[in-house]
């Protein structure tokens, strides 16, 4: 009869991008100019958070402000909010590292 290894108590699960970023079936993974973003549709939208917006069919990131959204293209507020739909709260941004030459 074999003696069980005491190291078994210290074995951890293998780290994967999905486990590190808490990616679920409902997660939205969006390629960006610098890498990837993960957005969660079920998270509560609160002031100061970054969200993924669909504005007339164009995807963009925006910071939630008081009564509107701040994007790289400007501020969305008032009647323009009717054209903006929050797809999810951004939980992770992953930047791709430049590839070395060789």
MOSULSUL-V454300 format. One record per helix or strand of 2 or more residues. SS is the DSSP state (H for helix, E for strand). FROM is the first residue (numbers start at 1). TO is the last residue. If there is no record, write none. Layout:
ss-><SS	SS>
from-><FROM	FROM>
to-><TO	TO>
This chain:
ss-><H	H	E	E	E	E	E	E	H	E>
from-><6	17	27	35	50	58	68	74	78	84>
to-><10	20	31	40	55	65	71	77	83	95>
